[in-house]
């Protein structure tokens, strides 16, 4: 019984983290310029994910790009929030 509760608790933590990361895209304004399926001001989120699929350095590169404002408007968000948004985009 304890194992079942531990598994359920771990699953809840993982789901909460995913929901929070998805909220970052909305809350931090990413969706003002990026749509899930189509190009807006910036490329579609699915296109970003496809472009960087399999690139182990993509997350760090995109976080730096957004954080430093090189090729993307500089973000005022914390590095943790930027990282959460990038991780969500790359899923």
Backbone torsions as a table, in degrees:
resi	resn	phi	psi	omega
1	UNK	NA	-40.2	179.3
2	UNK	-62.9	-37.6	179.9
3	UNK	-63.9	-42.2	179.7
4	UNK	-61.3	-43.7	178.4
5	UNK	-64.0	-39.2	178.6
6	UNK	-64.3	-42.3	178.5
7	UNK	-64.4	-44.3	178.6
8	UNK	-62.5	-42.3	179.3
9	UNK	-64.7	-41.9	178.6
10	UNK	-63.7	-40.9	177.8
11	UNK	-62.9	-40.7	178.9
12	UNK	-63.3	-40.3	178.3
13	UNK	-63.7	-44.5	179.4
14	UNK	-63.4	-43.4	178.8
15	UNK	-65.2	-39.5	178.8
16	UNK	-63.3	-41.6	178.1
17	UNK	-62.6	-40.8	179.1
18	UNK	-66.4	-43.5	179.1
19	UNK	-62.3	-41.7	179.8
20	UNK	-63.7	-39.7	179.4
21	UNK	-65.9	-41.2	178.2
22	UNK	-64.2	-38.2	178.4
23	UNK	-64.3	-30.0	179.6
24	UNK	-59.9	-41.9	179.8
25	UNK	-57.3	-40.6	179.6
26	UNK	-79.0	-51.1	-174.1
27	UNK	-65.0	-31.8	-176.2
28	UNK	-93.4	3.9	172.7
29	UNK	88.4	7.1	-179.0
30	UNK	-58.9	-37.9	-175.8
31	UNK	-74.3	-5.9	173.2
32	UNK	-66.4	-34.3	-177.0
33	UNK	-113.6	-18.4	-176.9
34	UNK	-123.1	122.6	173.4
35	UNK	-96.7	160.6	179.7
36	UNK	-66.0	-46.3	-170.4
37	UNK	-109.8	-16.0	-176.2
38	UNK	-137.6	154.9	179.7
39	UNK	-68.1	135.5	171.4
40	UNK	-115.6	-123.0	172.7
41	UNK	-68.9	-43.2	177.1
42	UNK	-109.5	174.5	-178.8
43	UNK	-65.6	157.9	176.4
44	UNK	-64.3	147.1	179.9
45	UNK	-59.3	-40.7	179.0
46	UNK	-64.2	-32.3	178.0
47	UNK	-71.5	-36.0	176.4
48	UNK	-63.2	-46.5	179.8
49	UNK	-62.0	-43.1	-179.3
50	UNK	-65.1	-40.7	-178.6
51	UNK	-61.9	-36.7	-173.8
52	UNK	-103.7	6.6	-179.0
53	UNK	-58.4	130.1	178.3
54	UNK	82.9	-5.0	179.4
55	UNK	-89.0	107.7	-177.3
56	UNK	-66.5	-18.8	-179.4
57	UNK	-95.8	-0.8	-173.8
58	UNK	-60.6	-45.3	-177.2
59	UNK	-58.8	-51.9	-178.8
60	UNK	-62.1	-40.3	-179.4
61	UNK	-64.7	-44.7	-179.3
62	UNK	-68.8	-39.7	177.4
63	UNK	-60.0	-46.6	179.9
64	UNK	-63.1	-41.1	-179.3
65	UNK	-60.9	-44.7	-179.3
66	UNK	-73.1	-42.0	-178.2
67	UNK	-65.1	-41.6	-175.4
68	UNK	-92.5	-9.3	179.2
69	UNK	71.2	35.6	179.0
70	UNK	-105.5	102.0	-177.8
71	UNK	83.3	5.6	179.0
72	UNK	-154.7	143.0	176.3
73	UNK	-54.8	135.8	-179.1
74	UNK	-63.6	132.2	-178.5
75	UNK	-93.5	145.1	176.2
76	UNK	-92.8	-2.6	-176.6
77	UNK	-73.9	161.7	177.7
78	UNK	-68.3	157.2	178.2
79	UNK	-60.3	-35.3	177.7
80	UNK	-63.3	-41.9	178.1
81	UNK	-68.1	-40.2	177.7
82	UNK	-62.2	-44.5	-179.4
83	UNK	-62.4	-42.2	178.7
84	UNK	-62.5	-41.3	179.4
85	UNK	-65.7	-43.9	179.5
86	UNK	-64.2	-42.5	178.9
87	UNK	-60.9	-40.5	178.9
88	UNK	-65.6	-41.1	179.6
89	UNK	-64.3	-37.1	-175.2
90	UNK	-81.9	-3.7	179.6
91	UNK	-67.1	NA	NA
